[in-house]
Structure formats: structure tokens, C-alpha cells
Amino acid sequence: MAQSSSRRTGAKKPAAKGTSAAKPVAKRASANKTSTRKTSTSKTSSKTSTAKVSAQRATSGSTRPVRSATSARPARSARSTRSAGKGRGRTPQRQTLLILGASGDLTGRLLLPGLGSLLASDHGTPLKLIGSGMEDWSASKWDSRVRKAFADYSGPLVRAAAADTEYVQADVTDAEQLAALLAKSEGSTAIYFALPPAVTAKVCQTLATMELPAGLRLVLEKPFGTDVSSAEKLNALLQKVVPEEQIFRVDHFLGKSTVLNILGLRFANRLLEPVLNAEHVEKIEIIIDEALGLEGRAGYYDGAGALVDMIQSHLLQVMSVLMMDAPPTLTAPDLRDRKSEVLRATKIWNDDPVGSSHRARYTAGSVGRRTFPAYAQSPGVDPSRKTETLAEITVEVDTWRWAGVPVTLRSGKALGTGNKQIIVTFKPPPRVPDGFTGTWIPERLFIGIDPAFMTLNLNVNGPGNYLEIDPAVMTADFGPGQLSPYGEVISSVLSGDTSLAVRGDAAVDCWRVVQPVLNAWKADKVPLDTYPAGSAGPKSWPTVGAKPISEPLS
């Protein structure tokens, strides 16, 4: 039987804070027709982040002010927009978050701090927190983990959750012990599987045989299977437990405010959306180059590699948001339908997994002040697996809108570039009138993922020699969101909003897209290159990515 160690108080349930309803965009735009504020002097009392917009001209790596632009506000997330004013005048029902694998690294490093950021925000809700694991933890040890994770946050909901929580040692693959855990829940319950995929599947098999509380939600971390077949089997198993709308396959990249701002950038602006198609776009690059190394994750990472860890999941999901058609609404069914349409149409460029992919792993080197041993010599790594730490593939979204546009997805570790952005490169104009001189650069739209920014590179003429073309740049710096990425994820789970979750068919399609590349790599048809830690990757690879023209060009 499960052994429980708990600590409870008689704290009252705090009332939820109401939030201001969002004003229609049309009304805000109308008000701006008669008044324009310069960026350098604008102020806002809004609790949401504010974008600072400026325009600059660049010559020989230097920048000169061109003009100021109207201060802009980044798009609110779909979840926060729909929940504006929710709960006003009444106390929301208390819910339960049951974390399986509560003694693991994921819980302490990401889940609990994310929960703290949510409880401290305007979107928090009264919550009972239960942790469970195989380790025999005392109440004080669990209490210490929770309070450490909540240390940077304050508020009545944070204090209440920290004061009334418990840890239960249990074998959650055992039906009797799992039932005892669920019996401790209050209100609607969400189970967060902070467990290895194989253990998660066993727990779900057990849940399928049990009588479950109404409205139970299942929250799973990637990977969602190991190939198309296993992803389909996992979907079938999960749907034996609860309906699809109660399954949250979470991807914290889709919780990032920067990625959510893509929706506002594209669909709230007439200027950009009409040119985001194959007629005007030459190529798209989505790059997540990390300075971090293994960071103690060799047990998982050496069996996955960069392609499965990042591209198969995070980058394909980001791509689906960037390239989807406009949804009728920001509701979960409409958003997920649009993302799935993109993924269903995605295939390897030229149907050539060998010519359209690269892989490499790092050798010894330094990133900043940190020194890394060669990946193959790192503790917990099996060199014979030939696991890559840098992966790059090129795909095509074969639709009327995007056919013929190469989309390069790249991610790796121990890289010195720190490049985390989306780059849309536009085609050159059909013809530039005779008489213009100067330096022409490709027009590019940069969307930074970390840090969050937007930059648009253009070509303009004047001042000085009005026949000379100079590159210019327009920028918008977006502040951080109110919630951490995992705070966004947990908020969506507790509100029952699956718009940020990966639907079952999308999980299968992500495996289908990368499977030809995985097969080619397994057959050693693509060489495993190397690069020194701290470099930009193998020198022999084609150049990927670019710097905004406002930065010094090397």
C-alpha cells in the first residue's frame, strides 16, 4: 500500500483575481489615427509586456536613426485572451495537480517553478498539489523542494499551495496504490507524468482498467512514442483512458510567449500576411542553437539525439504555427486543425533524406568560460550509438501556399552562436530600375525566440545620395511573458485549454516527417561530422542563418 507523509493547514481558499477584458483591436487602431507616441517617451500601465519599435539605417555595420514608430503591444496568448475577466466575482473550484515522478529532475527544475509563476499571476487558481514517486521522501524533504521552487514567487495562492501539499511514496503501476492516490484529489484532477515514456505507458495501461474521476486530464512529456507505429499505439492507449480533448501532450516551446506572438504578428497585420507564401518567400530557417551541453541528461539524450529531442518535436511544432493558414478563431479545435494541416503536408525536401540532412557531434572545446569534453567521452555516453548533438534537415510544406519553399530546421548543443530564431528570407524584387547604386541585401524577417524580438531588414534610398540603396532595419523588442513556458503549459492544463497541446494525429505526423532521415542515418548513409564545442558547427556545412543588418556582419 502507498505510504503517505503530509502536512496540512486550515488556510482559507483565496478568491481568484479578476482580469480586465481585452479591448477589440479595431477600436484601439481607430484611436491611434489621431495620436502617435514616440517610442523613446511612451509609457504603459499594462501588465502585459510592451514592444518597443524603432527603425534604423545601417551602413558598414553602423546604425543611424531613421524615425520612431508607434509603440506596439505583442499579441496575448490564446489562453489569456479567452480567460480575460474569467472568475470575476466568484471563487473558482479547487483543483488537484498530481505529479508522478515528483522526486525527479523535471519536477524540481521546471514543473514546480512553472507552477509557482502561475500561482503568483492573475491566472492562478486554488490548487491542491500532490507529489508521488518511488523514493521514500519525508514530508520535510518534499516541503523543502516545493518551497525552494516557489522561492521567487509570492501571493496567497502560492502560500496556500506550499502549506497544503503532500508527497506519497507509491508504485503507480499498481492499481490499488494508484487508486489510493486519486482518492486524495479534490475537484477536477490532472495527472502530470514526469516519468520515462515506458513507465508512463504502464501507468496508462493500469488507468485503463480502473474507475476514474470525471474530467481526469492526462499530461505527457515528449517523446510521444519512438516512431509512427508506437505513436499510434500510444494514442490508442490514451484514448482508452480519457477522450482526446482531455489529453495534453505538452510542448513547452508552444508555451513561449514569443511563439504565441507569431499569431498576432501574422494575423493582426495586413502588411505581412499577404507576402508569406511561395510567391514571395525564398526560404525559411528555424534555428535553436544551444550553448548548453548534456547537463546530466546523457541517460535520455544519448538514446535520442538532436533530431528526436528537438526537431521531431519542438521545431516542427513551431513551424506549424509559422506556416499555418489563418484560423477562424483562437479556440483549440481551430488552432490544432490548422497546425495539423501543415504537418500532414510536410515532407523531406526533394524526397531525399540523404541530401537534405546533416548530422554532427561536438568534440572538446569551450563555450564562454565553460569547458566541455568531447561528447563521445562524456559520462553516460555510448560512442558506438553515433548519437548526434547537432542536426539539420530541410523539409517542404507541400501546399498551394508553400510548395517549393525550402524550410531548414536546425538544432544542436555546445554551440557558440546562441542563435535561437526564425528567419524568413524574401525573394529579390523582379527588377530594380536602372540608376540605383549601393548595397542590396535580401529582405529578411527575423523572429527571435530567446531573446524575444522581431527585426525586418529592408532596402531604402537617401539621405545623402538619393540614388544609393542602403540597408535599413525595423525592430520590435518583446518583453518576457507573465508566465514561464511551463507556467503557460500548466495554466492551459488547469483551464482545460488544449490549444497549446499536441494533438494525437500531429504527434504521429511528426514521426512520419523525420522517419526517412532516421532510417538514412541508421544505415550510415549520412556522415557523422564533428565540430569543436563553442564553434558554429562543421565548417563544411552550407551556411544557415544570418544576423540582422543592425548587428556587425562578419
C-alpha positions in Angstrom: 0.0 0.0 0.0 1.1 3.6 -0.5 2.8 5.3 2.3 1.8 8.9 2.8 3.6 11.8 4.6 1.6 15.0 4.6 1.3 18.5 6.1 -2.0 20.4 6.1 -3.3 23.7 7.4 -6.7 25.2 7.7 -5.9 28.0 5.2 -9.0 29.5 3.6 -9.4 29.3 -0.1 -8.4 32.7 -1.6 -10.7 34.3 -4.1 -9.5 34.5 -7.7 -8.4 37.9 -9.0 -10.4 39.2 -12.0 -8.6 40.5 -15.1 -9.6 43.2 -17.4 -11.4 42.2 -20.6 -9.3 42.7 -23.7 -10.3 45.7 -25.9 -11.1 45.0 -29.5 -8.1 45.6 -31.8 -10.2 47.7 -34.2 -11.1 50.2 -31.5 -7.5 50.5 -30.4 -6.4 51.1 -34.0 -9.1 53.7 -34.5 -7.9 55.7 -31.5 -4.4 55.7 -32.8 -5.4 57.5 -36.0 -5.3 60.9 -34.3 -2.4 60.3 -31.9 1.1 58.8 -32.3 3.5 58.4 -29.4 7.3 58.3 -29.9 8.9 55.1 -28.7 11.5 56.8 -26.6 8.9 58.6 -24.4 6.0 56.1 -24.4 4.9 54.5 -21.2 2.2 51.9 -20.4 0.5 50.8 -17.3 -0.5 47.5 -18.9 0.6 44.3 -17.0 1.4 42.6 -20.3 4.8 43.1 -22.0 5.2 46.0 -24.4 7.1 46.0 -27.7 9.5 48.9 -28.3 9.6 49.6 -32.0 12.3 51.5 -33.8 13.7 51.9 -37.3 17.3 52.3 -38.2 19.5 52.6 -41.2 22.7 50.5 -41.3 25.9 51.4 -43.2 29.1 49.4 -42.9 27.9 47.8 -39.7 26.8 51.0 -38.0 23.3 52.2 -37.4 21.7 55.6 -37.8 18.2 56.5 -36.5 15.6 56.9 -39.3 12.4 57.6 -37.5 10.4 56.4 -34.5 7.4 54.3 -34.8 4.2 53.8 -32.8 4.6 51.7 -29.7 3.2 48.3 -30.2 1.8 45.6 -27.9 2.7 42.0 -28.5 -0.1 39.5 -29.1 -1.6 38.0 -26.0 -1.7 34.2 -25.8 -4.9 32.4 -26.9 -5.4 31.2 -23.4 -5.0 34.6 -21.7 -7.2 36.3 -24.3 -10.1 33.9 -23.8 -9.7 34.0 -20.0 -9.9 37.8 -19.6 -12.4 38.5 -16.9 -12.8 34.8 -16.0 -13.8 34.1 -12.5 -14.8 37.7 -11.7 -17.0 37.8 -8.6 -16.7 34.2 -7.6 -14.1 31.8 -6.1 -13.0 29.1 -8.6 -13.3 25.5 -7.6 -10.2 24.0 -6.2 -8.3 21.6 -8.4 -5.7 18.9 -7.9 -2.4 18.5 -9.7 -0.9 15.0 -9.2 2.7 14.8 -10.3 4.0 11.3 -10.9 7.8 11.2 -10.7 7.8 14.1 -8.3 11.3 13.4 -7.0 12.8 13.7 -10.4 14.8 16.5 -12.1 12.0 17.7 -14.3 9.7 18.4 -11.4 12.3 20.3 -9.4 13.9 22.2 -12.2 10.8 23.1 -14.4 7.4 22.0 -13.2 7.3 23.4 -9.7 8.9 26.8 -10.7 6.4 27.0 -13.6 3.6 26.3 -11.2 4.9 29.0 -8.8 4.9 31.5 -11.6 1.3 30.6 -12.4 0.0 30.8 -8.9 1.6 34.2 -8.4 0.0 35.5 -11.6 -3.5 36.8 -12.3 -4.3 33.4 -13.9 -3.7 31.3 -10.8 -6.4 29.1 -9.3 -6.7 27.4 -5.9 -4.8 24.1 -6.1 -4.0 21.0 -4.2 -0.6 19.7 -5.0 0.3 16.0 -4.6 3.6 14.5 -5.5 4.4 10.8 -5.8 7.5 8.8 -6.5 9.2 5.5 -5.7 11.7 7.3 -3.4 10.9 7.3 0.3 10.8 11.0 0.9 9.8 12.6 4.2 7.2 15.4 4.4 10.0 17.9 5.2 12.1 16.9 2.2 9.1 17.3 -0.2 8.1 20.5 1.6 11.7 21.9 1.1 11.6 21.1 -2.6 8.3 22.9 -3.1 9.3 26.0 -1.1 12.7 26.2 -2.9 10.9 26.1 -6.3 8.4 28.8 -5.1 11.1 31.0 -3.6 10.9 33.6 -6.3 7.1 33.9 -6.2 4.6 35.3 -3.7 0.9 35.7 -3.1 -2.0 33.9 -1.3 -2.2 31.1 -3.9 1.5 30.4 -3.7 1.4 30.3 0.1 -1.7 28.1 0.2 -0.3 25.5 -2.2 3.0 25.3 -0.4 1.3 24.9 3.0 -1.2 22.2 1.9 0.8 19.7 -0.1 1.9 16.1 0.4 4.2 13.5 -1.0 3.2 9.9 -1.3 5.6 7.0 -1.9 3.9 4.6 -4.3 4.3 2.2 -7.2 2.0 4.0 -9.6 1.8 1.0 -12.0 -0.1 -0.8 -9.2 -3.9 -0.3 -9.5 -4.5 -0.3 -5.7 -1.8 2.3 -5.0 -2.8 4.4 -7.9 -6.5 4.4 -6.8 -5.4 5.5 -3.3 -3.5 8.4 -4.8 -6.5 9.5 -6.9 -8.7 9.3 -3.8 -6.8 12.1 -2.2 -7.7 14.5 -5.0 -10.2 17.4 -4.7 -12.2 18.8 -7.6 -11.1 18.1 -11.1 -7.7 16.3 -11.3 -4.8 16.5 -13.7 -2.1 13.8 -13.7 1.3 15.0 -14.8 3.6 12.2 -16.0 7.1 13.3 -15.1 8.2 9.8 -15.9 10.1 7.9 -18.5 7.9 7.0 -21.6 7.9 3.3 -20.9 6.7 3.8 -17.3 4.1 6.3 -18.5 2.7 3.7 -20.8 2.5 1.1 -18.0 0.6 3.6 -15.8 -1.8 4.3 -18.6 -2.4 0.6 -19.0 -3.3 0.5 -15.3 -5.6 3.5 -15.6 -7.5 1.9 -18.4 -8.6 -0.9 -16.0 -9.8 1.5 -13.3 -12.8 3.6 -12.5 -11.6 7.2 -12.8 -12.8 10.6 -11.6 -14.8 12.6 -14.0 -12.9 15.0 -16.2 -9.5 13.5 -15.4 -6.8 15.1 -17.6 -3.5 13.3 -18.6 -0.4 15.4 -19.2 2.5 13.8 -21.0 6.0 15.0 -21.9 7.7 14.1 -25.2 8.7 11.9 -26.8 5.2 10.7 -27.8 6.4 7.3 -29.0 9.6 6.3 -30.8 8.2 6.0 -34.4 4.9 6.2 -36.3 3.7 2.8 -35.1 4.5 3.3 -31.4 2.9 6.8 -31.5 -0.3 5.4 -33.0 -0.3 2.7 -30.3 0.2 5.3 -27.5 -2.7 7.3 -28.9 -5.0 4.3 -28.9 -4.0 3.5 -25.3 -4.5 7.1 -24.1 -7.9 7.2 -25.7 -8.9 4.1 -23.8 -8.4 6.1 -20.6 -9.9 9.6 -21.5 -11.1 11.4 -24.6 -8.6 13.2 -26.8 -9.7 16.6 -25.5 -8.5 15.6 -22.0 -5.1 14.5 -23.2 -2.3 17.1 -23.0 0.8 16.2 -24.9 2.8 19.2 -23.8 5.5 21.1 -25.7 6.8 23.9 -23.7 8.1 25.6 -26.8 4.5 26.3 -27.7 4.1 27.9 -24.3 6.7 30.5 -25.1 5.2 34.0 -25.4 7.4 34.6 -28.4 6.0 31.8 -30.4 2.4 32.8 -29.4 3.2 36.3 -30.7 3.6 34.8 -34.2 -0.2 34.5 -34.3 -0.6 38.3 -33.6 2.2 39.3 -35.9 0.8 37.3 -38.8 -3.0 37.6 -38.4 -3.4 41.1 -36.9 -1.3 42.8 -39.6 -2.4 43.2 -43.3 1.2 44.2 -44.2 3.0 40.8 -43.6 0.4 38.1 -44.2 -0.1 38.6 -48.0 3.6 38.1 -48.7 4.1 35.0 -46.5 3.8 32.5 -49.3 5.8 30.8 -52.1 5.4 33.7 -54.5 7.4 36.0 -52.2 9.4 33.8 -49.8 12.7 32.3 -50.9 13.4 30.2 -47.8 12.6 29.7 -44.1 15.1 28.7 -41.4 14.1 27.8 -37.8 17.3 27.5 -35.6 17.7 26.6 -32.0 21.5 26.5 -31.3 22.1 25.9 -27.6 25.3 26.8 -25.6 24.4 24.1 -23.1 25.9 20.6 -23.2 24.4 17.4 -21.8 23.7 18.9 -18.4 23.3 15.5 -16.8 20.8 14.2 -19.3 23.0 11.6 -21.0 20.7 8.8 -20.0 17.9 10.2 -22.2 19.8 12.3 -24.7 22.2 9.6 -25.9 19.3 7.4 -26.9 17.5 10.3 -28.7 19.9 12.8 -30.2 19.3 16.3 -31.5 16.9 15.2 -34.3 14.4 13.5 -32.0 15.0 15.7 -29.0 14.4 19.0 -30.7 13.4 18.8 -34.4 10.9 16.0 -34.3 9.0 17.7 -31.6 9.7 21.4 -30.8 10.8 22.8 -34.2 8.1 21.1 -36.3 5.5 22.4 -33.9 6.9 26.0 -34.2 7.0 25.6 -38.0 3.3 24.6 -38.0 2.4 27.8 -36.2 4.5 29.9 -38.5 3.2 28.4 -41.7 -0.5 27.6 -40.9 -3.4 29.4 -42.6 -5.4 31.8 -40.5 -7.7 30.1 -38.1 -11.3 31.3 -37.8 -10.9 31.6 -34.1 -8.2 31.1 -31.4 -10.1 28.2 -29.9 -8.2 24.9 -29.5 -10.1 23.0 -32.3 -9.4 25.7 -34.9 -5.7 26.2 -34.0 -5.0 22.5 -33.8 -6.7 21.8 -37.1 -4.6 24.5 -38.8 -1.3 23.1 -37.3 -2.2 19.6 -38.3 -2.9 20.7 -41.9 0.7 21.9 -42.1 2.2 18.8 -40.6 0.2 16.5 -42.9 1.6 18.3 -45.9 5.2 18.3 -44.7 7.8 16.1 -46.3 11.6 15.9 -46.7 12.9 18.3 -49.4 13.1 16.6 -52.8 12.2 13.3 -51.0 15.9 12.9 -50.4 16.8 12.3 -46.8 20.5 11.9 -47.6 21.0 15.1 -49.5 18.6 17.1 -47.3 20.1 16.3 -43.9 23.3 16.7 -41.9 24.4 15.4 -38.5 27.4 16.1 -36.3 28.6 15.9 -32.7 30.9 18.1 -30.7 34.5 17.5 -29.8 36.3 19.0 -26.9 36.1 22.8 -26.6 34.9 25.8 -24.7 31.7 27.8 -24.7 32.4 31.1 -22.9 34.0 30.1 -19.6 32.8 26.5 -19.7 35.0 23.7 -21.0 33.3 20.7 -22.5 34.9 17.2 -23.0 34.2 15.6 -26.3 30.6 14.3 -26.4 31.8 10.7 -27.0 33.9 10.9 -23.8 31.1 12.3 -21.6 29.9 10.2 -18.7 26.9 8.0 -19.6 27.5 8.2 -23.4 27.9 5.1 -25.6 30.1 6.3 -28.5 29.0 3.3 -30.6 25.5 4.7 -30.8 26.8 7.6 -33.0 24.4 10.0 -31.4 24.4 13.4 -33.0 24.4 16.6 -31.0 23.7 18.8 -34.0 21.0 18.0 -36.6 19.8 19.8 -39.6 17.1 18.8 -42.1 15.3 20.6 -44.9 11.6 20.0 -45.5 8.9 21.3 -47.7 5.2 22.1 -46.8 3.6 20.9 -50.0 0.6 23.1 -50.1 -0.7 25.6 -52.6 0.6 28.4 -50.3 4.1 27.0 -49.6 5.1 24.5 -52.3 8.7 25.0 -53.5 9.9 26.9 -50.4 12.7 25.1 -48.5 12.4 25.1 -44.7 15.5 24.3 -42.8 15.2 23.1 -39.2 18.4 23.0 -37.2 19.2 22.4 -33.5 22.3 21.5 -31.6 24.3 21.7 -28.3 27.5 23.2 -27.2 27.4 25.8 -29.9 28.9 29.3 -29.6 26.4 31.1 -31.7 23.5 31.2 -29.2 21.2 31.5 -32.3 17.5 30.9 -31.4 15.4 32.5 -34.1 13.1 32.1 -37.1 14.4 33.7 -40.4 12.1 34.3 -43.4 14.2 35.4 -46.4 12.2 37.0 -49.2 12.8 36.8 -52.9 14.5 39.8 -54.6 12.3 42.2 -56.5 11.7 41.2 -60.1 13.7 44.2 -61.3 15.4 47.3 -59.8 15.2 50.4 -62.0 18.5 51.3 -63.7 20.3 54.1 -62.0 20.2 52.9 -58.4 23.5 52.0 -56.9 24.7 50.8 -53.5 24.5 47.6 -51.5 21.4 45.4 -51.8 20.7 42.8 -49.1 18.0 40.2 -49.0 14.9 41.4 -47.3 14.6 39.2 -44.1 12.1 38.9 -41.3 13.8 37.7 -38.0 11.6 36.5 -35.2 13.8 35.9 -32.1 12.8 33.0 -29.8 15.2 33.7 -27.0 15.6 36.7 -26.6 12.2 37.7 -27.9 12.4 40.3 -30.8 11.3 41.0 -34.3 13.5 42.6 -36.9 12.7 43.4 -40.6 15.6 44.2 -42.9 14.7 46.4 -45.9 16.4 48.3 -48.7 15.8 52.1 -48.8 17.4 55.1 -50.5 18.6 58.5 -49.2 19.5 60.7 -47.4 22.7 61.9 -49.0 22.9 60.3 -52.4 19.3 59.6 -53.1 20.3 57.1 -55.9 22.2 54.9 -53.5 20.4 52.0 -51.8 21.3 51.3 -48.2 20.1 48.6 -45.9 17.7 49.6 -43.1 16.2 47.8 -40.2 13.0 48.0 -38.2 12.9 46.3 -34.8 10.5 45.4 -32.1 11.7 44.0 -28.8 9.1 42.0 -26.9 9.4 41.7 -23.1 9.1 38.4 -21.4 5.6 36.9 -20.8 4.0 37.0 -17.4 4.4 33.2 -17.1 7.3 30.9 -17.7 6.9 28.4 -20.5 5.9 25.7 -18.1 3.6 28.1 -16.3 1.8 28.6 -19.6 1.6 24.8 -20.0 0.2 24.2 -16.5 -2.2 27.1 -16.9 -3.6 25.5 -20.1 -4.0 22.2 -18.4 -5.8 23.6 -15.4 -8.1 25.6 -17.6 -8.8 22.7 -19.9 -7.4 24.5 -22.9 -5.7 22.1 -25.3 -4.7 24.8 -27.9 -1.0 24.6 -26.8 -1.0 20.8 -26.6 0.0 18.4 -29.4 -3.0 16.5 -30.8 -2.6 12.8 -31.4 -2.6 12.9 -35.2 0.1 15.7 -35.1 2.3 13.6 -32.9 2.1 10.8 -35.5 2.8 13.1 -38.4 6.0 14.5 -36.7 7.4 11.0 -36.6 6.4 10.4 -40.2 8.3 13.5 -41.3 11.6 12.6 -39.8 11.5 8.8 -40.2 13.2 8.8 -43.6 16.1 10.7 -42.1 16.3 8.4 -39.1 16.4 5.5 -41.5 19.2 7.0 -43.6 21.2 7.9 -40.5 20.8 4.4 -39.0 22.1 3.0 -42.3 25.1 5.3 -42.2 24.2 7.0 -45.5 24.8 10.4 -43.9 28.3 11.0 -42.4 28.6 11.9 -38.7 30.6 15.1 -38.8 32.3 16.8 -35.9 32.7 20.4 -34.6 34.6 21.9 -31.7 32.4 22.8 -28.7 31.9 26.6 -28.9 32.0 26.8 -32.6 29.2 27.5 -35.1 29.2 23.9 -36.3 31.1 22.0 -39.0 32.8 24.4 -41.5 31.9 22.1 -44.4 28.1 22.5 -43.9 26.2 25.1 -46.0 25.7 28.4 -44.2 22.5 28.5 -42.3 21.0 31.6 -40.6 22.0 35.3 -40.7 22.4 38.3 -38.5 20.1 41.2 -38.6 21.8 44.0 -40.6 21.8 46.2 -37.4 24.5 43.9 -36.0 28.1 43.9 -37.2 28.5 41.5 -40.1 31.5 39.2 -40.1 
